[in-house]
Amino acid sequence: MKIVIHGGAGVINKDNLSETQIAEYHQVLKQALETGYGLLKQGKPAIDAVESAVKVMEDSPLFNAGRGSVFTAENTIETDAAIMDGSTLECGAVAAVQGVKNPVSLARKVMEQSPHVLLGGKGAEAFARKHNIAFEPQEYFYTDKRKEQLEKAKQKNQLNLDHSDDKYGTVGAVAIDQNGNLAAATSTGGMTNKQFGRIGDSPLIGAGTYANDLVAVSCTGIGELFIKNVVAYDVAAQMKYLGVTAKEAAEKIIFETMPQGSGGLIAIDKNGNIAMPFNTKGMFRGYADNEETKTFIWE
Ligand code: ASP
């Protein structure tokens, strides 16, 4: 049993973070790992572990998902999320939804209670209401940090698609449970100053999120590039057709195919081997198993 999480990749400048802030990031990452791994220890399936770990990070204002999501150019907040069960290939996702407290749980509802895989915008919100998914008012999602980032991006007339300055914080988790089943989940507010209606890689099965019986993958980075390179499935495909390890596959796509500075991913294979490569300055990440719980930001 093991769980791996990320809290986004990007230009994470050491100088811009105080010791207290660094400690806060580590603390939330640890809490997410302990929550997810705690469920695995109780014998719960990997899908429960990844959903719960992602929820902890969605509930924190520090990460660009759920509560701490970034603003669109129109001052709205639109979130994307996906979840996938590797043992069955069952999956669910939501895109461009507003006001939903935990988009990852809505994605799971789509997986379990609808015949569809991906619901977007108003339709996803109507589905959420029908299934008593929690909503929060706009103030809940409002953080001064995100507002400042939007103002900065607007001044520079920049989409922040280049992951410069503070653009990080998408969250994800992958896990293997006691039965050897794998699962993956990813949740994000997308890119600061994005056009409303823009959908990134996170909710797209095979691009930002994927799990099968070989490997589970969750990505973070410039969504458009992850979509074009079908990154999450690329890891699975390399393993399936070339017989390479999760680490070899993950490093190949992140270091050789993807442009420098574009992002990173986390992966776990059916034997519990993990990979956490990134080609950005840093990536919030960590793992927990029966031996240790470790969190990292830079090296
Ligand atoms: N991949 C996310 C997106 O493009 C952003 C991120 O990972 O920071 O929506």
Residues whose N, C-alpha, C, O or C-beta is under 5 A from the ligand:
A	BS01	LIG	G8 A9 Y168 G169 T170 T188 G190 M191 G200 D201 C219 T220 G221 I222 G223 E224
